[in-house]
Amino acid sequence: MTGGCPRTSTGEIAYPVEVDYAYARVPGDLFSPATALLPSAGLVRWAPLVPPLDVPGLGEGGTPLVELEPGVLVKDESRNPTWSHKDRYNRVAVSAAARLGAPGVVVASSGNHGASAAAYAARAGLRCVVFTGENLPPAVDAFLHAYGAVVLPVPVAARWPLVRRVADEFGLHPVSNLTLTHTGHAFGPEGYKTIAYEIHADLGVPAAVFVPTGYAELLFGVWKGFTELCRLGVTDRVPRMYACEPAAGGPLARALRDGVAATHVEVGPADAYGIACPVGGDRGVVAVRESGGEAILVDNEQLTAARAELARSGLWAELSAAAGLAGLRALRSTGRSPDLDGPVVCVSTSSGFKDRAVGSGARTSSHEHGGGVGAEWAEVYRRLRTDGIGYW
């Protein structure tokens, strides 16, 4: 689920395990116009094409398309239960934990992913351990503690080895990456691809989709959703996929430029912390190349302008979430915009409440709930046992 394909992965790159379906058995009316008019049932609506949903949902999915201007629409993922797109991911990833009989989940996250995993774990009656940083956004910190997660601020480099060790020693199911190049959880993009299904139900196939991109799981998921619509004969084309990365990093842009499946980059100062990633994975490369798209690098000034533009239309987005619109504006400003006949969709991933600067004066910090911990396993182990992890 999280260690990559054991047959194709190497010491330099991990290839994700891909999920396939019995497409010939998908009900013929799943994407019919009549079905599209039904009230949203979240991911359950698409059950034949998502992994088993073994835990109760929270009403994830069914987010609106908001017209920003003629021909430009925003898919507002902040309307999900924990205010981000990660709820689609965790509905299926936490379901995997339940199906495997795990007592809980463990995740490395600086924000949205941890808050969402904690919510779905709580809904399923499972424990949740989140390894995060010292500068956790106040809203995320509040989410995590409200859901009863064990929150452990640790040095960044220590997060992933500690996730693996907690999984090994306590049997918690990891719902975040464990490999040198990114794979993520095998089921994660299966939740994200429902964004494509919803866009198609509301709009048809747009000319392009602009996606805030860190590890590129969301980008890949949306692309896979549209490719499945083609495979099933529902549509005859896939939109161009544009990966919108912070200029301070940009591993996907580098991988495409260098002609490799994935690469590492140094990340400079970036206010869009949620997508400022030092490494990518091959899924993003596949989505961009196969769709005829591109990776676009956007700087803090462009991100801030895009966030302000969204706010003027009544959409308050996290800075990272505004990267899709920033990418569209950046592409058009160059004068080399490719043929984009028809509408385009910019995905906005999360609420402005998730930015680090929001509410910092009133935060209840993780320090008040036990304080940060170092990278030493003995201290992490003590904290986990103090919080009841391992007593099942």
The 8 nearest C-alpha neighbors of each residue, nearest first, counted from 0:
[[1, 185, 184, 2, 16, 3, 186, 183],
 [2, 0, 184, 3, 183, 176, 177, 185],
 [3, 1, 177, 178, 0, 4, 182, 13],
 [4, 2, 15, 14, 13, 16, 1, 182],
 [3, 5, 16, 6, 15, 14, 8, 7],
 [6, 4, 8, 7, 3, 2, 9, 14],
 [7, 5, 4, 8, 9, 3, 14, 16],
 [6, 8, 4, 5, 14, 9, 13, 3],
 [9, 7, 13, 14, 4, 5, 12, 6],
 [10, 8, 12, 11, 13, 7, 14, 5],
 [9, 11, 12, 8, 13, 179, 178, 180],
 [12, 10, 9, 13, 179, 180, 8, 261],
 [13, 11, 9, 180, 10, 8, 14, 179],
 [12, 14, 8, 3, 180, 9, 15, 178],
 [13, 15, 3, 8, 4, 182, 12, 7],
 [16, 14, 3, 182, 4, 17, 13, 185],
 [15, 17, 4, 3, 185, 14, 18, 0],
 [18, 16, 15, 185, 19, 4, 186, 14],
 [19, 17, 16, 20, 185, 186, 189, 50],
 [18, 20, 17, 21, 22, 48, 49, 50],
 [21, 19, 22, 48, 18, 47, 23, 49],
 [20, 22, 23, 24, 25, 19, 48, 47],
 [21, 23, 24, 25, 20, 231, 48, 230],
 [22, 24, 21, 25, 231, 26, 20, 27],
 [23, 25, 22, 21, 26, 27, 47, 20],
 [24, 26, 22, 23, 47, 27, 21, 29],
 [27, 25, 28, 29, 24, 47, 23, 30],
 [26, 28, 29, 25, 30, 31, 24, 231],
 [27, 29, 31, 30, 26, 34, 33, 32],
 [30, 28, 26, 27, 31, 34, 25, 45],
 [31, 29, 28, 34, 32, 35, 233, 200],
 [30, 32, 28, 34, 33, 29, 35, 27],
 [33, 31, 35, 34, 36, 30, 200, 28],
 [34, 32, 36, 35, 31, 37, 28, 30],
 [35, 33, 31, 36, 37, 32, 30, 29],
 [34, 36, 32, 33, 200, 37, 31, 30],
 [37, 35, 34, 33, 38, 32, 200, 39],
 [36, 38, 34, 35, 39, 33, 40, 32],
 [39, 37, 40, 36, 35, 61, 34, 41],
 [38, 40, 61, 41, 37, 44, 60, 35],
 [39, 41, 44, 43, 38, 42, 58, 61],
 [42, 40, 60, 59, 43, 39, 58, 61],
 [41, 43, 44, 45, 60, 40, 46, 59],
 [44, 42, 46, 45, 41, 40, 52, 49],
 [43, 45, 40, 42, 46, 41, 39, 29],
 [46, 44, 43, 42, 47, 48, 49, 193],
 [45, 47, 43, 49, 48, 44, 42, 50],
 [48, 46, 45, 49, 25, 26, 50, 20],
 [49, 47, 46, 45, 20, 50, 25, 189],
 [48, 50, 46, 189, 47, 45, 51, 190],
 [49, 51, 52, 91, 48, 186, 189, 46],
 [52, 50, 53, 49, 94, 91, 46, 95],
 [53, 51, 94, 54, 91, 50, 90, 55],
 [52, 54, 94, 51, 98, 97, 55, 95],
 [55, 53, 94, 123, 52, 56, 97, 93],
 [56, 54, 123, 122, 53, 57, 52, 119],
 [55, 57, 58, 54, 90, 59, 119, 122],
 [56, 58, 59, 80, 55, 119, 122, 90],
 [59, 57, 41, 56, 60, 80, 40, 79],
 [58, 60, 79, 41, 57, 80, 86, 87],
 [61, 59, 41, 62, 42, 79, 58, 87],
 [60, 62, 39, 41, 63, 59, 197, 40],
 [63, 61, 60, 78, 76, 75, 74, 64],
 [64, 62, 75, 74, 65, 61, 76, 78],
 [63, 65, 74, 73, 72, 75, 66, 62],
 [64, 66, 73, 72, 63, 67, 74, 75],
 [67, 65, 72, 68, 71, 73, 64, 69],
 [66, 68, 72, 71, 65, 73, 312, 69],
 [67, 69, 71, 66, 70, 72, 65, 312],
 [70, 68, 71, 66, 67, 342, 72, 343],
 [69, 71, 342, 68, 343, 72, 341, 66],
 [72, 70, 343, 68, 67, 69, 342, 344],
 [71, 73, 66, 344, 65, 67, 64, 345],
 [74, 72, 345, 65, 64, 344, 346, 75],
 [75, 73, 64, 346, 347, 63, 76, 345],
 [74, 76, 347, 77, 73, 63, 62, 78],
 [77, 75, 348, 84, 78, 83, 349, 347],
 [76, 78, 82, 349, 83, 350, 79, 75],
 [79, 77, 76, 82, 62, 75, 80, 83],
 [78, 80, 82, 59, 77, 83, 81, 76],
 [81, 79, 82, 59, 57, 78, 58, 86],
 [82, 80, 79, 83, 115, 86, 114, 118],
 [83, 81, 77, 79, 80, 78, 349, 350],
 [82, 84, 349, 77, 85, 76, 348, 79],
 [83, 85, 76, 86, 348, 87, 349, 79],
 [86, 84, 88, 83, 87, 112, 115, 89],
 [87, 85, 89, 88, 84, 115, 90, 59],
 [86, 88, 190, 85, 90, 89, 191, 84],
 [89, 87, 187, 190, 85, 86, 90, 91],
 [90, 88, 92, 86, 91, 93, 116, 87],
 [89, 91, 87, 88, 93, 92, 86, 94],
 [90, 92, 94, 89, 93, 88, 52, 186],
 [93, 91, 89, 95, 94, 186, 90, 174],
 [94, 92, 96, 95, 89, 91, 90, 97],
 [93, 95, 53, 91, 97, 54, 92, 96],
 [96, 94, 98, 92, 93, 97, 99, 91],
 [95, 97, 93, 99, 101, 94, 172, 98],
 [96, 98, 94, 100, 99, 95, 101, 93],
 [99, 97, 95, 100, 96, 94, 53, 101],
 [100, 98, 96, 97, 101, 95, 172, 94],
 [101, 99, 97, 98, 96, 102, 95, 103],
 [100, 102, 96, 103, 99, 171, 97, 172],
 [103, 101, 125, 171, 100, 126, 170, 104],
 [104, 102, 126, 125, 171, 101, 127, 172],
 [103, 105, 172, 171, 127, 173, 126, 128],
 [104, 106, 128, 173, 127, 129, 171, 172],
 [105, 107, 129, 175, 174, 173, 108, 130],
 [108, 106, 130, 129, 158, 131, 175, 159],
 [109, 107, 113, 131, 110, 112, 106, 130],
 [108, 110, 131, 132, 135, 273, 111, 107],
 [109, 111, 108, 112, 113, 139, 114, 135],
 [110, 112, 114, 113, 115, 83, 85, 139],
 [111, 113, 115, 114, 85, 110, 108, 116],
 [114, 112, 116, 108, 115, 111, 110, 129],
 [115, 113, 111, 117, 143, 112, 116, 142],
 [114, 116, 118, 112, 117, 113, 86, 81],
 [117, 115, 113, 119, 118, 114, 89, 120],
 [116, 118, 120, 114, 115, 119, 127, 148],
 [119, 117, 115, 121, 116, 120, 146, 122],
 [120, 118, 122, 116, 121, 117, 123, 115],
 [119, 121, 125, 123, 117, 122, 118, 116],
 [120, 122, 124, 118, 123, 119, 125, 117],
 [121, 123, 119, 120, 124, 118, 55, 54],
 [124, 122, 120, 121, 54, 125, 119, 55],
 [123, 125, 121, 122, 120, 126, 103, 119],
 [126, 124, 103, 120, 123, 121, 102, 127],
 [125, 127, 103, 120, 104, 102, 148, 121],
 [126, 128, 104, 148, 103, 117, 105, 120],
 [129, 127, 105, 149, 148, 150, 106, 104],
 [130, 128, 150, 106, 107, 105, 113, 131],
 [131, 129, 107, 151, 152, 158, 150, 106],
 [130, 132, 152, 109, 108, 107, 151, 129],
 [133, 131, 152, 134, 153, 135, 109, 154],
 [132, 134, 152, 135, 131, 371, 153, 365],
 [135, 133, 132, 136, 355, 109, 131, 137],
 [134, 136, 133, 132, 140, 137, 109, 110],
 [137, 135, 355, 139, 138, 354, 353, 140],
 [138, 136, 140, 362, 139, 359, 141, 358],
 [139, 137, 141, 140, 136, 353, 352, 142],
 [140, 138, 142, 141, 136, 137, 114, 110],
 [139, 141, 137, 143, 138, 142, 136, 135],
 [142, 140, 138, 139, 144, 143, 145, 137],
 [143, 141, 139, 145, 140, 144, 114, 138],
 [144, 142, 140, 146, 114, 148, 141, 145],
 [143, 145, 147, 146, 141, 142, 148, 140],
 [144, 146, 142, 147, 143, 141, 148, 140],
 [147, 145, 144, 143, 148, 118, 117, 121],
 [146, 148, 144, 145, 143, 149, 121, 117],
 [149, 147, 127, 143, 146, 144, 128, 117],
 [148, 150, 128, 129, 127, 151, 147, 386],
 [149, 151, 129, 148, 128, 130, 152, 365],
 [150, 152, 130, 131, 129, 153, 371, 372],
 [153, 151, 132, 131, 371, 133, 130, 372],
 [152, 154, 373, 372, 132, 151, 374, 131],
 [155, 153, 157, 156, 374, 132, 373, 158],
 [156, 154, 157, 158, 153, 132, 131, 159],
 [155, 157, 154, 158, 159, 160, 153, 374],
 [158, 156, 154, 155, 374, 160, 159, 161],
 [159, 157, 161, 155, 156, 160, 130, 107],
 [158, 160, 162, 161, 157, 177, 163, 107],
 [161, 159, 163, 162, 157, 158, 164, 177],
 [160, 162, 164, 158, 159, 163, 165, 157],
 [163, 161, 159, 165, 160, 164, 166, 158],
 [164, 162, 166, 160, 161, 165, 167, 159],
 [163, 165, 167, 161, 166, 162, 168, 160],
 [166, 164, 168, 162, 167, 169, 163, 161],
 [167, 165, 171, 170, 163, 164, 169, 168],
 [166, 168, 164, 165, 170, 169, 163, 171],
 [169, 167, 165, 166, 170, 164, 171, 389],
 [170, 168, 165, 171, 389, 166, 167, 388],
 [169, 171, 166, 167, 168, 101, 172, 102],
 [172, 170, 166, 104, 103, 169, 101, 105],
 [171, 173, 104, 96, 166, 101, 105, 103],
 [174, 172, 105, 104, 175, 106, 166, 171],
 [173, 175, 106, 184, 92, 105, 172, 104],
 [176, 174, 183, 106, 173, 184, 107, 177],
 [175, 177, 183, 178, 1, 182, 181, 184],
 [178, 176, 2, 159, 1, 175, 163, 179],
 [177, 179, 180, 176, 181, 2, 13, 182],
 [180, 178, 181, 12, 13, 177, 11, 278],
 [181, 179, 280, 12, 178, 13, 279, 278],
 [180, 182, 280, 279, 183, 178, 176, 179],
 [181, 183, 15, 176, 3, 280, 14, 184],
 [182, 184, 176, 175, 1, 181, 185, 187],
 [185, 183, 1, 187, 186, 0, 174, 175],
 [184, 186, 0, 187, 16, 1, 183, 17],
 [187, 185, 189, 184, 92, 188, 91, 190],
 [186, 188, 88, 184, 189, 190, 185, 92],
 [189, 187, 220, 191, 190, 216, 186, 192],
 [190, 188, 186, 187, 192, 191, 49, 220],
 [189, 191, 87, 88, 188, 187, 192, 193],
 [190, 192, 188, 220, 193, 189, 194, 87],
 [191, 193, 220, 224, 221, 194, 195, 189],
 [192, 194, 196, 195, 191, 190, 197, 224],
 [195, 193, 197, 192, 196, 191, 221, 198],
 [196, 194, 198, 224, 221, 193, 197, 192],
 [195, 197, 193, 199, 194, 198, 200, 224],
 [198, 196, 200, 194, 199, 195, 201, 193],
 [199, 197, 195, 201, 200, 196, 202, 194],
 [198, 200, 203, 202, 196, 197, 201, 204],
 [199, 201, 197, 198, 35, 202, 203, 196],
 [202, 200, 198, 199, 197, 203, 64, 35],
 [203, 201, 199, 198, 200, 204, 205, 197],
 [202, 204, 199, 200, 201, 205, 198, 234],
 [203, 205, 199, 202, 238, 206, 237, 198],
 [206, 204, 342, 343, 207, 238, 341, 203],
 [205, 207, 238, 339, 341, 343, 342, 340],
 [208, 206, 239, 238, 343, 205, 240, 344],
 [207, 209, 344, 240, 345, 343, 241, 210],
 [210, 208, 323, 345, 241, 346, 240, 344],
 [209, 211, 323, 242, 346, 243, 212, 218],
 [212, 210, 322, 243, 323, 320, 242, 244],
 [213, 211, 215, 244, 243, 242, 210, 274],
 [212, 214, 274, 215, 276, 275, 244, 211],
 [213, 215, 279, 216, 212, 181, 280, 276],
 [216, 214, 283, 218, 212, 213, 217, 219],
 [217, 215, 219, 218, 214, 188, 220, 282],
 [218, 216, 220, 219, 215, 191, 221, 188],
 [217, 219, 215, 216, 221, 220, 210, 222],
 [220, 218, 222, 216, 217, 286, 221, 283],
 [219, 221, 188, 192, 191, 217, 223, 222],
 [220, 222, 192, 224, 195, 223, 218, 219],
 [221, 223, 219, 225, 220, 224, 286, 226],
 [224, 222, 226, 220, 225, 221, 219, 192],
 [225, 223, 192, 195, 221, 227, 222, 226],
 [224, 226, 228, 222, 227, 223, 237, 195],
 [227, 225, 223, 229, 228, 224, 230, 237],
 [228, 226, 230, 224, 229, 225, 231, 223],
 [227, 229, 225, 233, 231, 226, 230, 234],
 [230, 228, 234, 232, 226, 227, 231, 235],
 [231, 229, 227, 232, 228, 226, 233, 234],
 [230, 232, 228, 229, 233, 227, 22, 234],
 [233, 231, 229, 230, 234, 228, 235, 227],
 [232, 234, 228, 231, 229, 235, 30, 230],
 [235, 233, 229, 232, 228, 236, 204, 231],
 [234, 236, 229, 232, 233, 237, 228, 230],
 [237, 235, 234, 229, 238, 204, 226, 225],
 [236, 238, 225, 226, 290, 239, 204, 235],
 [239, 237, 207, 206, 205, 240, 290, 208],
 [238, 240, 207, 292, 290, 291, 208, 206],
 [241, 239, 292, 208, 287, 207, 290, 238],
 [242, 240, 209, 293, 292, 294, 210, 208],
 [241, 243, 294, 210, 212, 295, 209, 244],
 [242, 244, 295, 211, 212, 326, 322, 210],
 [243, 245, 296, 212, 249, 297, 295, 246],
 [246, 244, 297, 247, 296, 298, 248, 275],
 [245, 247, 296, 297, 298, 248, 249, 244],
 [246, 248, 267, 245, 266, 269, 268, 249],
 [249, 247, 266, 246, 245, 275, 250, 264],
 [248, 250, 252, 244, 251, 246, 245, 253],
 [251, 249, 253, 278, 279, 252, 264, 262],
 [252, 250, 254, 253, 249, 279, 255, 284],
 [251, 253, 294, 255, 249, 250, 254, 256],
 [254, 252, 250, 256, 251, 255, 257, 249],
 [255, 253, 251, 259, 257, 261, 256, 252],
 [256, 254, 258, 252, 253, 257, 251, 284],
 [255, 257, 253, 254, 258, 252, 259, 251],
 [258, 256, 254, 255, 259, 253, 252, 262],
 [257, 259, 255, 256, 254, 260, 253, 261],
 [258, 260, 254, 257, 261, 255, 262, 256],
 [259, 261, 281, 254, 284, 280, 258, 262],
 [262, 260, 280, 254, 281, 259, 279, 180],
 [261, 263, 254, 278, 250, 279, 264, 253],
 [262, 264, 278, 277, 250, 265, 279, 261],
 [265, 263, 277, 250, 248, 266, 278, 262],
 [264, 266, 277, 248, 267, 263, 247, 276],
 [267, 265, 248, 247, 277, 264, 268, 275],
 [266, 268, 247, 269, 265, 248, 246, 275],
 [269, 267, 247, 266, 270, 275, 272, 248],
 [270, 268, 271, 247, 272, 267, 275, 299],
 [269, 271, 272, 299, 268, 318, 319, 275],
 [272, 270, 319, 269, 318, 273, 274, 275],
 [271, 273, 275, 270, 274, 269, 319, 109],
 [274, 272, 271, 319, 275, 110, 109, 213],
 [273, 275, 213, 272, 276, 212, 271, 319],
 [276, 274, 272, 273, 245, 248, 213, 271],
 [275, 277, 213, 278, 274, 248, 214, 266],
 [278, 276, 264, 263, 266, 265, 248, 250],
 [279, 277, 263, 250, 276, 262, 180, 264],
 [280, 278, 214, 181, 250, 261, 251, 180],
 [281, 279, 181, 261, 180, 282, 182, 283],
 [280, 282, 260, 284, 261, 283, 285, 14],
 [283, 281, 285, 284, 280, 219, 286, 215],
 [282, 284, 215, 286, 285, 281, 219, 287],
 [283, 285, 281, 287, 282, 286, 288, 260],
 [284, 286, 282, 288, 283, 287, 289, 281],
 [285, 287, 283, 219, 289, 284, 288, 222],
 [288, 286, 292, 284, 290, 240, 285, 289],
 [289, 287, 291, 285, 290, 286, 284, 292],
 [288, 290, 286, 291, 287, 285, 292, 284],
 [291, 289, 239, 292, 287, 288, 240, 286],
 [290, 292, 288, 239, 289, 287, 293, 240],
 [293, 291, 239, 240, 287, 241, 290, 288],
 [292, 294, 241, 287, 295, 242, 240, 291],
 [293, 295, 242, 252, 241, 243, 296, 251],
 [296, 294, 243, 326, 242, 244, 293, 297],
 [295, 297, 246, 244, 245, 243, 294, 249],
 [298, 296, 245, 246, 301, 244, 326, 295],
 [297, 299, 246, 301, 300, 245, 302, 296],
 [300, 298, 302, 301, 303, 270, 297, 269],
 [299, 301, 303, 302, 298, 304, 297, 305],
 [302, 300, 304, 298, 303, 299, 325, 297],
 [303, 301, 299, 305, 304, 300, 325, 322],
 [302, 304, 306, 300, 305, 301, 299, 307],
 [305, 303, 307, 301, 302, 306, 300, 308],
 [306, 304, 308, 302, 325, 307, 303, 321],
 [305, 307, 303, 309, 321, 308, 304, 302],
 [308, 306, 310, 304, 305, 309, 303, 311],
 [309, 307, 305, 311, 310, 306, 304, 312],
 [308, 310, 314, 306, 312, 307, 311, 305],
 [311, 309, 314, 313, 307, 315, 312, 308],
 [310, 312, 308, 309, 313, 307, 314, 315],
 [311, 313, 310, 309, 314, 308, 67, 315],
 [312, 314, 310, 311, 315, 309, 308, 316],
 [315, 313, 310, 309, 312, 316, 311, 75],
 [316, 314, 310, 351, 350, 313, 309, 317],
 [317, 315, 351, 350, 320, 349, 314, 306],
 [316, 318, 351, 320, 350, 319, 354, 349],
 [317, 319, 320, 321, 271, 306, 316, 302],
 [320, 318, 271, 321, 317, 322, 273, 274],
 [321, 319, 348, 347, 317, 318, 322, 349],
 [320, 322, 306, 318, 319, 323, 324, 305],
 [323, 321, 325, 211, 320, 324, 319, 243],
 [324, 322, 209, 210, 211, 345, 326, 325],
 [323, 325, 327, 326, 322, 345, 321, 305],
 [326, 324, 322, 305, 328, 323, 327, 302],
 [327, 325, 329, 323, 324, 243, 328, 322],
 [326, 328, 324, 330, 329, 325, 331, 323],
 [329, 327, 325, 331, 326, 330, 332, 324],
 [328, 330, 326, 332, 327, 331, 325, 333],
 [331, 329, 327, 332, 328, 333, 336, 326],
 [330, 332, 328, 336, 333, 329, 334, 327],
 [331, 333, 329, 334, 330, 328, 335, 336],
 [334, 332, 335, 331, 330, 329, 336, 328],
 [333, 335, 332, 331, 336, 330, 337, 329],
 [336, 334, 333, 337, 331, 330, 332, 338],
 [335, 337, 331, 334, 330, 338, 333, 339],
 [338, 336, 339, 335, 330, 331, 334, 340],
 [337, 339, 340, 336, 206, 335, 341, 207],
 [340, 338, 206, 337, 341, 207, 336, 343],
 [341, 339, 338, 206, 342, 205, 343, 207],
 [340, 342, 206, 339, 205, 70, 343, 207],
 [341, 343, 70, 205, 206, 71, 344, 340],
 [342, 344, 207, 71, 205, 206, 208, 70],
 [345, 343, 208, 72, 73, 71, 209, 346],
 [346, 344, 209, 73, 323, 324, 208, 74],
 [345, 347, 74, 210, 73, 323, 348, 209],
 [348, 346, 320, 75, 321, 76, 74, 349],
 [347, 349, 320, 76, 84, 83, 77, 346],
 [350, 348, 83, 77, 320, 82, 317, 76],
 [351, 349, 316, 77, 317, 352, 82, 353],
 [350, 352, 317, 316, 315, 353, 354, 349],
 [351, 353, 350, 354, 357, 138, 317, 316],
 [352, 354, 351, 138, 350, 317, 136, 139],
 [355, 353, 317, 356, 352, 357, 351, 136],
 [354, 356, 136, 357, 353, 137, 135, 359],
 [355, 357, 354, 359, 358, 136, 137, 353],
 [358, 356, 359, 355, 354, 352, 137, 353],
 [357, 359, 360, 361, 137, 362, 356, 138],
 [360, 358, 362, 361, 357, 356, 137, 355],
 [359, 361, 358, 362, 357, 356, 137, 363],
 [362, 360, 359, 358, 363, 137, 364, 357],
 [363, 361, 137, 359, 364, 360, 358, 141],
 [364, 362, 361, 365, 367, 141, 137, 140],
 [365, 363, 366, 367, 362, 140, 368, 137],
 [364, 366, 368, 367, 370, 369, 363, 140],
 [370, 365, 367, 364, 368, 369, 371, 363],
 [368, 366, 365, 364, 369, 370, 363, 371],
 [369, 367, 365, 366, 370, 364, 150, 363],
 [368, 370, 366, 367, 365, 371, 382, 151],
 [366, 371, 369, 365, 368, 367, 372, 152],
 [370, 372, 152, 366, 151, 153, 373, 369],
 [371, 373, 153, 152, 151, 370, 379, 378],
 [374, 372, 153, 375, 154, 371, 378, 379],
 [373, 375, 157, 153, 376, 154, 372, 379],
 [376, 374, 377, 373, 378, 379, 372, 157],
 [375, 377, 379, 378, 380, 374, 161, 373],
 [376, 378, 380, 379, 375, 381, 382, 374],
 [379, 377, 381, 380, 376, 375, 382, 372],
 [378, 380, 376, 382, 381, 377, 383, 375],
 [379, 381, 377, 383, 378, 382, 376, 384],
 [382, 380, 378, 384, 379, 383, 385, 377],
 [383, 381, 385, 379, 380, 384, 386, 378],
 [384, 382, 380, 386, 388, 385, 381, 379],
 [383, 385, 387, 388, 381, 386, 382, 380],
 [386, 384, 382, 383, 387, 381, 388, 380],
 [387, 385, 383, 384, 388, 382, 149, 381],
 [386, 388, 384, 385, 390, 389, 383, 391],
 [389, 387, 384, 383, 390, 386, 169, 385],
 [388, 390, 169, 391, 387, 384, 383, 170],
 [391, 389, 388, 387, 384, 169, 386, 102],
 [390, 389, 102, 388, 387, 169, 103, 126]]
